[in-house]
Every structure is written in C-alpha cells, then in structure tokens.
Amino acid sequence: MRKTNILKKIIILALILALPGFLYYLLMVKGKNVYHALTIFGPKEVAKTTHRVNGKDIPDTIYHTLKDFELYNQDGKTVTLASLQNKIVVFSFFYSHCPTFCNQVNVNIDSLAKEYNTNKLLSFASITVDPENDSVGALKTYSEKYHPTPNWQFLTGDTATIYPMARNGFLVNVLDEGNGNFIYSDKVILMDEHKRIRGYYTGADPDEMARLDNEIKVLISEQLLNDSTPEY
C-alpha cells in the first residue's frame, strides 16, 4: 500500500513538472499560429563556460544586453533597468513637438499598452530624443493627451545618456540636426527580461505592430515557461 502511495506521488509530481512545457507546446506548435523562438539581436561572444546537451558540452553564448541607465518619467520618478527588473519592455523614441509621425507611433503604442494593462510582466517606455526641450513637465503635458495606462512611461534625461544608449544599447541611430530637427529610428524595440533585444518593428506600420503584438505573446509565454521550470 505504501509503495502504491509513493508511486502516485511520483506520477503527480511528474505531471506537475511536465505541465508548463506541455502548455507551452500547445501554444507554440499546436495553437492557431505556429510560433518560433524569437531572434536575439546584437553582437554575440562565445563564453568560456559550457552546458551539456545530449551528453555533449556546448559553449555558452554571451548576448548583447542593454546597459543600465537613469532617466525620469513624466511624473518625475527615476527609471532605471533595475526598476524594470524581470520585465519585458517595449521601447520607442519620439519628441513632443514632432510632426504627425510620432503621434501615429504613440497611438499604436497606446493601443498595445491598454491591451496589456493588467499584465504585470510587460511595460512600455517612450524615450524623447529632445531632452533639452522635453523636460519632466513638458512630458507630463504631452502624455495627458494619451491618458497613458500605468504600464506606459514617457522618459527624459540628457543627451549624454540617451544618445549613446540608443546607438550602443538599442543599436539604432539618433541625430540632432539642429533647429529643432531630429533624425532617429522609427523602430519600436522589444526587450526581454534578460535585457536582450528580441525584435524591431516599424512603429507607424499596422502590420508591423500586429507582429509585435504576436511576438509579445511569445515572449510572455517564454518567460512564464522559464520561471516555472525548476532548477536542479
């Protein structure tokens, strides 16, 4: 009788451990859409450490990650990578006196932010490329026309932080041409919980934003699976 109870416990434990992987399999392979693991963008290095796969030692990979920063949101609160710990984040660039293009991108961001308003794993951050004019107060006024949900922040700081972060962190270009004109990337950038870039999307293109929506779901599923997989 005791052996039977032990066997039942082993079977139950095996089912509990297998369930997250099975659910992930249903979503990624057997669901309505077939999803593939998202690309990890940026330069890569081969690490000195290894991990074992099917009895073989495979070198680990060091991926490009976003470095820490310190910016301020429209409420004057400090925002760093530490404050976004364990978050999937959708980043974009704008400036408050931008012509219609920025509004098109932010309307699309607004739609996604509202869709995921209750999801604690996801945040949205729009960074100004004109911090000299886009002070905290200016961003507060600008943001009010979108009535942003708590998961969407507008960020400012200084060019010494924002421009290198764009070029070296997000791997996109930002250039101040003078006279209030800026050249900057129109890409919306998807960052995973490990601070790695997982996707670029044209912010004003509805099809690209639909792809972003789908790939956000893939990353959320990936994170839930990783968080539920026990470590040995």
N, C-alpha and C positions, 0 to 999 in steps of 0.2 A: 504493500500500500504506500509505504514511504517512497519507494522508487518511482511509483506512478506519479506522486505529487511533485517530485523533483523533475521528472520528465515534462510534466505540464508547465512547470515554471520555466524550464529551458525553452520550450516551444513558444510560450508567451513572450519571453524576453527576445527571442529571435524575431518574432513578428513586430515587436515594438521597434527594434533596430532597423528592420527592413522597410518599415512603413514610409519614412521620409523619402528614401530612394525610389520606392515604388510610385509615390505620388509625383515626384519629380519626373520620373519616366513617363507617366501618363500625360503630364503637361507638355513635356518637351518632344515626345515622339508620337504618342497615340492621340494627342489632342487634335483640335480643329486645325491648328497650324503646326508645322514641324519646325522647331527652333534648333539652332546650333549655338554652341558656346560662342560668346562674343569675342572679337579680336581684342588683344591688349596692345595698345598703340605706344609708340615711342621706342627709343633705343633699348637694347637688351644686353645683358652681360651673363656669361657663364660663371656660376659660382663655384667655389672650391668644395662646397658640400654636395652631397648626393642624397637621393631617395631610391628605394627599391621598388621596381615594377616587374612582376613576374620573375622574381629571383635575380634581376639584373640591377646594378647600380646606375641610376640615371642622374647626370649632373643637374643640380637645381639652376633655375634661371632668376636673375635679378632684373626686375622690370623697372621701367621708368615710373616714378611716382611724383606727385605734386608735393612740393616742399611747403613747410609751414609758412603762414602769413598772418598779418594782423591788419584787419580792416574794420570799418564801422558801418552798422546798418542804419536804416532811416530813422531808427529810434535812438541812435547814439550809442548802442551797445556794441562792445567789442566782439568781433567774429574772427575765430582762428580755425585751423584744421582740428584742433583739439575740441572745439565746441561743436564740430561736425563729426565727432568720433563715431565710428560704426554706422555712418550714414552713406547712402547712395545720394550723390548730389548732381543736379543738372545746372551747369554754369552757362552764362551767356554774357555778352558785352553790349553796352548801349551808352548813350549820354542824353541828358534830359532835353536839350534843345535840338536833338536830332530831327531831321525831316521824317517823313511818313514811314520809312523803313523800320526804325526802332519800334514804332507803335505796332507794326504788323507782327514783329517778333514777340513783343511783350504781350500782345493779345493771345498769341498761341501759347506762350508760357503760362499766362493766366488761366487758360482753359485746362492745361495739364495740372497746374497747382491745385485747382479746385477739384479736379478728378481724384487726386491723391491726397486730399486734405486730411483724411483720417489715418493715413499710412505713416507710422512712426519711423519707418526705415528710409524715407525719401525726403529730401529738401531741395529747394530751388534757390539759386543765388545769381543775381544780375549785377555785374560789376561795371561801374562807369569808367569810360576811358578819358573823361574830362574832370578829374577830381578837383582841379583848381576852381571850377565853377559849380560843380555838383557837391556842395557841402552836405552835411547831415540834414540841415534844414531844407535845402533845395530838394534832396531826395525824398524827404517826408512829404513835401507838397506834391512832387511828381508822382509818388506812389499812390497818393489818395485817389487818383482818377481810376486806378485799377481795383481799389478796395482789396489789396492783397490778403490772401489767407496767411495764417501764421507760419506756414511752411515755405513761404517765399520772401526773401530778403533782397533789398537793394543795397549795394555796398559801395563805399567810397574809402579813400585813404590818401595816398600820394603817388605821383608818377614813378618815384623811385622804387615803390613796391609793386604797383600794378603792371607797369610795362615789362619789367623783367619776368614777372610771374606769368604774363601772357606768352612771352617768347620762349622762356626756358621751362616753364611748368606745363602750360597748356599747348605749347608748340604752335602758336598762332601769332600773327603779326598785329601790332598796334603802332600807329604812327600819327603824331600831331603835326599836321601840315601848317599850322598857324592860322590866324584869322578865324578861329572857331571851326576849322575843318579837320576832320579826323579820318584816317584810313585804318580800318580794323576789321578783323574777321567777322563774317556773318554766321559763323558756326556756333551752334549750341553744342555743349560738350558734356558727355556723360562720364562721371567718375564713380568707381565702385567703392566699397567700404575700405579697401586697402589703398586708396588714393591713386589708383591706376586709371588711365584713360581707356574707356571701353567703347566710345563711339563719338563721331562727329556728324552733325546734322545741319542742313541749311534752315535757319530759323524762320524764314518767311515762306517756305515751301510746305504746303499742307501734307503732301505725300511724305516728305522727309520727317515731319513732326509725327505723322502716324507711325512711321518706322520707329521713331524714338519712343513713342508710347508702347509699342510692342516690345522693344528691347529693354525698357524699364521693367516690364513684367518678367523678362528672362532674368535680369539681374536680381530682382527681388526673390525669385524662385531659387536662384543660385545661392544667394545669401542665406535664405531660410534652410536650405539643404545643408550648407556648410555649418551653420550654427547648431543644427540638430544632429550632426554626425559626431558620435563620441570619439574622443582621442584616447589612444592606447599607448 
